[in-house]
Amino acid sequence: MSISTEYAVTIRPLRVADGGGFIALVPDLPGCMSDGQTPEEAMANAQDAIACWIEAAHEMGRPIPQPTPEEPVQMLKFG
């Protein structure tokens, strides 16, 4: 039986010098990140990155951090 856990994901635009698109960071899972050409693609890729991160941690016998018990904050850029 699998337990559903929700991790907060922060999505930020990448600079054009860095290739453009968007990066998705998972603060509760150190080093867990992904990217995509759109925020939606970055989020979908982050789901795969989270699954891979957790699988690798299991294989190495490392603990899986619990999500930070906070409500996600949505940041809006104006201008």
N, CA, C and O atoms as a DFTB+ gen file, in Angstrom:
316 C
 N C O
     1  1       0.844      -1.183       0.000
     2  2       0.000       0.000       0.000
     3  2       0.886       1.241       0.000
     4  3       1.858       1.311       0.752
     5  1       0.563       2.196      -0.819
     6  2       1.358       3.406      -0.898
     7  2       0.630       4.548      -0.204
     8  3      -0.594       4.662      -0.273
     9  1       1.406       5.386       0.463
    10  2       0.847       6.526       1.178
    11  2       1.133       7.777       0.357
    12  3       2.260       7.990      -0.089
    13  1       0.124       8.589       0.163
    14  2       0.289       9.817      -0.603
    15  2       0.836      10.912       0.307
    16  3       0.295      11.168       1.383
    17  1       1.900      11.547      -0.132
    18  2       2.510      12.638       0.607
    19  2       2.673      13.810      -0.342
    20  3       3.093      13.631      -1.485
    21  1       2.350      14.992       0.113
    22  2       2.475      16.183      -0.721
    23  2       3.657      17.026      -0.267
    24  3       3.722      17.461       0.883
    25  1       4.590      17.250      -1.186
    26  2       5.728      18.118      -0.933
    27  2       5.505      19.444      -1.653
    28  3       5.020      19.471      -2.784
    29  1       5.859      20.532      -0.995
    30  2       5.772      21.851      -1.629
    31  2       6.815      21.932      -2.739
    32  3       7.934      21.443      -2.588
    33  1       6.443      22.546      -3.838
    34  2       7.344      22.752      -4.969
    35  2       7.357      24.245      -5.282
    36  3       6.307      24.877      -5.397
    37  1       8.556      24.797      -5.419
    38  2       8.725      26.195      -5.785
    39  2       9.118      26.250      -7.254
    40  3      10.089      25.612      -7.661
    41  1       8.382      26.998      -8.042
    42  2       8.692      27.128      -9.468
    43  2       9.123      28.563      -9.738
    44  3       8.442      29.521      -9.370
    45  1      10.271      28.681     -10.392
    46  2      10.821      30.001     -10.716
    47  2      11.243      30.033     -12.180
    48  3      11.648      29.007     -12.727
    49  1      11.154      31.186     -12.814
    50  2      11.665      31.282     -14.187
    51  2      13.191      31.228     -14.180
    52  3      13.841      31.739     -13.269
    53  1      13.741      30.604     -15.205
    54  2      15.187      30.591     -15.398
    55  2      15.576      31.768     -16.284
    56  3      14.810      32.179     -17.155
    57  1      16.757      32.301     -16.059
    58  2      17.247      33.386     -16.910
    59  2      17.489      32.857     -18.320
    60  3      17.788      31.677     -18.506
    61  1      17.361      33.716     -19.286
    62  2      17.628      33.339     -20.676
    63  2      19.054      32.804     -20.795
    64  3      19.305      31.859     -21.543
    65  1      19.991      33.412     -20.053
    66  2      21.387      32.959     -20.080
    67  2      21.531      31.524     -19.572
    68  3      22.491      30.833     -19.914
    69  1      20.572      31.081     -18.753
    70  2      20.591      29.713     -18.227
    71  2      19.742      28.767     -19.074
    72  3      19.530      27.617     -18.689
    73  1      19.261      29.234     -20.209
    74  2      18.484      28.377     -21.093
    75  2      16.998      28.664     -21.111
    76  3      16.263      28.057     -21.889
    77  1      16.539      29.581     -20.265
    78  2      15.115      29.898     -20.215
    79  2      14.304      28.779     -19.599
    80  3      14.861      27.829     -19.049
    81  1      13.011      28.886     -19.687
    82  2      12.124      27.891     -19.086
    83  2      11.930      28.151     -17.608
    84  3      12.039      29.285     -17.141
    85  1      11.642      27.088     -16.879
    86  2      11.329      27.198     -15.456
    87  2      12.017      26.089     -14.681
    88  3      12.202      24.986     -15.195
    89  1      12.397      26.383     -13.441
    90  2      12.975      25.381     -12.556
    91  2      11.981      25.098     -11.438
    92  3      11.327      26.007     -10.927
    93  1      11.878      23.836     -11.068
    94  2      11.011      23.411      -9.964
    95  2      11.905      22.848      -8.868
    96  3      12.633      21.881      -9.093
    97  1      11.854      23.447      -7.686
    98  2      12.671      23.040      -6.542
    99  2      11.778      22.444      -5.468
   100  3      10.666      22.919      -5.238
   101  1      12.277      21.388      -4.806
   102  2      11.538      20.741      -3.717
   103  2      12.354      20.964      -2.442
   104  3      13.252      20.177      -2.145
   105  1      12.056      22.025      -1.682
   106  2      12.881      22.398      -0.534
   107  2      13.049      21.307       0.526
   108  3      14.096      21.236       1.169
   109  1      12.045      20.464       0.718
   110  2      12.132      19.435       1.758
   111  2      13.006      18.246       1.364
   112  3      13.358      17.433       2.219
   113  1      13.362      18.132       0.080
   114  2      14.185      17.023      -0.404
   115  2      15.457      17.620      -1.006
   116  3      15.458      18.000      -2.177
   117  1      16.542      17.709      -0.228
   118  2      17.764      18.376      -0.685
   119  2      18.246      17.867      -2.044
   120  3      18.422      16.668      -2.257
   121  1      18.452      18.817      -2.951
   122  2      18.946      18.482      -4.279
   123  2      17.885      18.032      -5.259
   124  3      18.189      17.769      -6.422
   125  1      16.640      17.939      -4.807
   126  2      15.559      17.480      -5.685
   127  2      15.028      18.667      -6.476
   128  3      14.465      19.608      -5.916
   129  1      15.218      18.600      -7.787
   130  2      14.767      19.683      -8.656
   131  2      14.574      19.155     -10.061
   132  3      15.037      18.066     -10.400
   133  1      13.894      19.929     -10.865
   134  2      13.685      19.598     -12.263
   135  2      13.407      20.895     -13.000
   136  3      13.384      21.970     -12.401
   137  1      13.197      20.787     -14.299
   138  2      12.883      21.987     -15.060
   139  2      11.929      21.649     -16.189
   140  3      11.578      20.488     -16.394
   141  1      11.514      22.669     -16.915
   142  2      10.624      22.494     -18.052
   143  2      10.481      23.804     -18.793
   144  3      10.859      24.860     -18.285
   145  1       9.941      23.737     -19.984
   146  2       9.748      24.940     -20.787
   147  2       8.595      25.797     -20.276
   148  3       8.565      27.004     -20.512
   149  1       7.642      25.173     -19.572
   150  2       6.506      25.887     -18.993
   151  2       6.429      25.533     -17.511
   152  3       7.014      24.534     -17.092
   153  1       5.716      26.334     -16.703
   154  2       5.544      25.964     -15.293
   155  2       4.878      24.598     -15.141
   156  3       5.226      23.832     -14.243
   157  1       3.922      24.294     -16.015
   158  2       3.219      23.009     -15.935
   159  2       4.162      21.847     -16.230
   160  3       4.102      20.811     -15.568
   161  1       5.031      22.018     -17.221
   162  2       6.002      20.972     -17.547
   163  2       7.008      20.800     -16.408
   164  3       7.377      19.676     -16.067
   165  1       7.449      21.911     -15.822
   166  2       8.375      21.839     -14.692
   167  2       7.734      21.103     -13.519
   168  3       8.398      20.311     -12.852
   169  1       6.440      21.359     -13.259
   170  2       5.734      20.680     -12.168
   171  2       5.606      19.185     -12.452
   172  3       5.832      18.367     -11.561
   173  1       5.248      18.824     -13.674
   174  2       5.138      17.404     -14.033
   175  2       6.490      16.715     -13.891
   176  3       6.565      15.591     -13.394
   177  1       7.555      17.380     -14.322
   178  2       8.891      16.802     -14.193
   179  2       9.311      16.711     -12.733
   180  3      10.056      15.806     -12.357
   181  1       8.838      17.646     -11.903
   182  2       9.148      17.599     -10.472
   183  2       8.522      16.371      -9.823
   184  3       9.106      15.795      -8.905
   185  1       7.347      15.964     -10.282
   186  2       6.725      14.750      -9.739
   187  2       7.620      13.544      -9.987
   188  3       7.797      12.707      -9.103
   189  1       8.187      13.453     -11.190
   190  2       9.117      12.365     -11.495
   191  2      10.377      12.475     -10.639
   192  3      10.885      11.470     -10.143
   193  1      10.883      13.704     -10.466
   194  2      12.091      13.914      -9.670
   195  2      11.869      13.503      -8.217
   196  3      12.754      12.908      -7.603
   197  1      10.703      13.814      -7.662
   198  2      10.385      13.421      -6.284
   199  2      10.367      11.904      -6.165
   200  3      10.941      11.348      -5.229
   201  1       9.714      11.230      -7.104
   202  2       9.652       9.766      -7.068
   203  2      11.052       9.165      -7.144
   204  3      11.363       8.231      -6.404
   205  1      11.897       9.687      -8.027
   206  2      13.271       9.180      -8.156
   207  2      14.084       9.462      -6.896
   208  3      14.863       8.615      -6.459
   209  1      13.909      10.648      -6.309
   210  2      14.641      11.023      -5.100
   211  2      14.297      10.058      -3.971
   212  3      15.182       9.555      -3.279
   213  1      13.001       9.804      -3.793
   214  2      12.554       8.918      -2.714
   215  2      13.036       7.491      -2.958
   216  3      13.476       6.823      -2.022
   217  1      12.961       7.016      -4.195
   218  2      13.431       5.668      -4.520
   219  2      14.927       5.529      -4.232
   220  3      15.359       4.530      -3.656
   221  1      15.717       6.528      -4.631
   222  2      17.161       6.486      -4.380
   223  2      17.457       6.510      -2.883
   224  3      18.339       5.789      -2.416
   225  1      16.732       7.326      -2.131
   226  2      16.938       7.382      -0.680
   227  2      16.626       6.032      -0.041
   228  3      17.354       5.582       0.844
   229  1      15.541       5.379      -0.485
   230  2      15.205       4.042       0.022
   231  2      16.337       3.065      -0.264
   232  3      16.753       2.316       0.619
   233  1      16.835       3.072      -1.501
   234  2      17.898       2.142      -1.899
   235  2      19.170       2.351      -1.092
   236  3      19.902       1.396      -0.830
   237  1      19.444       3.598      -0.692
   238  2      20.644       3.904       0.087
   239  2      20.404       3.791       1.591
   240  3      21.326       3.989       2.383
   241  1      19.181       3.475       1.984
   242  2      18.868       3.349       3.401
   243  2      18.791       4.677       4.128
   244  3      18.953       4.732       5.347
   245  1      18.547       5.735       3.397
   246  2      18.463       7.061       4.012
   247  2      17.021       7.385       4.378
   248  3      16.091       6.908       3.728
   249  1      16.832       8.193       5.417
   250  2      15.466       8.558       5.815
   251  2      14.824       9.485       4.786
   252  3      15.499      10.260       4.109
   253  1      13.514       9.383       4.692
   254  2      12.744      10.245       3.797
   255  2      12.166      11.380       4.645
   256  3      11.349      11.128       5.531
   257  1      12.575      12.623       4.388
   258  2      12.040      13.737       5.178
   259  2      10.531      13.883       4.995
   260  3      10.000      13.694       3.900
   261  1       9.868      14.216       6.070
   262  2       8.444      14.522       5.996
   263  2       8.289      15.938       5.448
   264  3       9.154      16.786       5.669
   265  1       7.211      16.196       4.746
   266  2       6.991      17.556       4.240
   267  2       6.862      18.557       5.380
   268  3       6.344      18.238       6.451
   269  1       7.336      19.756       5.135
   270  2       7.176      20.833       6.098
   271  2       5.686      21.133       6.227
   272  3       5.008      21.349       5.223
   273  1       5.170      21.148       7.458
   274  2       3.724      21.361       7.638
   275  2       3.334      22.826       7.488
   276  3       2.934      23.476       8.454
   277  1       3.453      23.330       6.282
   278  2       3.082      24.715       6.002
   279  2       2.199      24.740       4.771
   280  3       2.247      23.843       3.930
   281  1       1.410      25.760       4.684
   282  2       0.634      25.980       3.479
   283  2       1.571      26.577       2.430
   284  3       2.324      27.501       2.737
   285  1       1.536      26.064       1.197
   286  2       2.374      26.659       0.154
   287  2       1.994      28.118      -0.081
   288  3       0.834      28.504       0.061
   289  1       2.974      28.903      -0.437
   290  2       2.768      30.317      -0.720
   291  2       2.938      30.522      -2.215
   292  3       3.904      30.039      -2.806
   293  1       2.021      31.221      -2.816
   294  2       2.133      31.516      -4.239
   295  2       2.664      32.925      -4.389
   296  3       2.106      33.872      -3.833
   297  1       3.751      33.063      -5.147
   298  2       4.355      34.368      -5.367
   299  2       3.974      34.839      -6.761
   300  3       4.016      34.067      -7.719
   301  1       3.609      36.091      -6.868
   302  2       3.246      36.671      -8.153
   303  2       4.222      37.780      -8.497
   304  3       4.589      38.586      -7.641
   305  1       4.640      37.820      -9.751
   306  2       5.543      38.868     -10.209
   307  2       4.729      39.895     -10.989
   308  3       3.965      39.550     -11.891
   309  1       4.906      41.141     -10.630
   310  2       4.203      42.217     -11.319
   311  2       5.209      43.073     -12.064
   312  3       6.313      43.321     -11.580
   313  1       4.819      43.520     -13.240
   314  2       5.652      44.460     -13.982
   315  2       6.540      43.877     -14.978
   316  3       7.277      44.600     -15.648
